[in-house]
Amino acid sequence: MADDLKARFQQAAQDVMNLSERPDNDTMLRLYALYKQGSEGDVSGPKPGFFDFVGTAKYDAWAKLAGTGSEEAMRRYIDLVAKLRG
């Protein structure tokens, strides 16, 4: 089961690169956060500086998923990519 989930997660990560339209910024942040949570677990390291707006937004989006299990994050990422693909 876990190997199948990881394979589907990796396929979804490839699929997201080939979407016909670029998702809006909120969806991109959600994709980023779910991918990071699924692949690395809870956010770690220092929060980017105040003037690093993109880095701060990514960090905050990932931090909101703290405590979410990697398998759950993978499933949510796969579901979101499938929804975006139509």
C-alpha positions in Angstrom: 0.0 0.0 0.0 2.7 2.5 1.0 4.7 1.8 -2.1 1.6 2.2 -4.3 0.8 5.5 -2.6 4.4 6.8 -3.1 4.3 5.8 -6.8 0.9 7.7 -7.2 2.4 10.7 -5.3 5.4 10.8 -7.6 3.2 10.4 -10.7 1.0 13.3 -9.4 4.1 15.4 -9.0 5.0 14.8 -12.6 1.4 15.4 -13.7 1.3 18.8 -12.1 4.1 20.0 -14.4 2.0 19.2 -17.4 -1.3 20.9 -16.5 -2.9 22.7 -19.3 -3.3 25.8 -17.2 -1.2 27.2 -14.3 -3.3 27.1 -11.1 -3.9 30.3 -9.2 -1.4 31.3 -6.5 -3.5 29.9 -3.6 -3.7 26.5 -5.3 0.0 26.6 -6.0 0.7 27.2 -2.4 -1.6 24.4 -1.4 0.2 22.1 -3.9 3.6 23.2 -2.5 2.6 22.7 1.1 1.0 19.2 0.5 4.0 18.1 -1.5 6.5 19.2 1.2 4.4 17.7 4.0 4.1 14.4 2.1 7.8 14.2 1.2 9.5 15.8 4.2 7.0 16.0 7.1 6.5 19.0 9.3 8.2 22.3 8.3 11.7 22.7 9.7 14.3 25.4 9.7 14.0 29.2 10.2 11.2 31.1 8.7 12.4 33.2 5.7 13.0 36.9 6.3 10.2 39.5 6.2 11.0 40.8 2.7 11.1 37.2 1.2 7.4 37.3 0.4 7.3 34.2 -1.6 9.5 32.2 0.8 7.4 33.4 3.7 4.1 32.4 2.0 5.5 29.0 1.2 6.8 28.5 4.7 3.4 29.6 6.3 1.4 27.3 4.0 3.6 24.4 4.9 3.5 25.2 8.6 -0.3 25.1 8.6 -0.1 21.4 7.8 2.1 20.6 10.9 0.9 17.4 12.4 -0.6 16.0 9.2 0.8 12.6 8.5 2.8 12.2 5.3 0.4 9.6 3.9 -2.5 11.9 4.4 -0.7 14.8 2.8 0.2 12.5 -0.2 -3.4 11.5 -0.6 -4.6 15.1 -0.5 -1.9 16.1 -3.0 -2.9 13.3 -5.4 -6.6 14.2 -5.1 -5.9 17.9 -5.7 -3.8 17.2 -8.8 -6.5 14.8 -10.1 -9.1 17.6 -9.6 -6.9 20.1 -11.5 -6.4 17.7 -14.4 -10.1 17.4 -14.7 
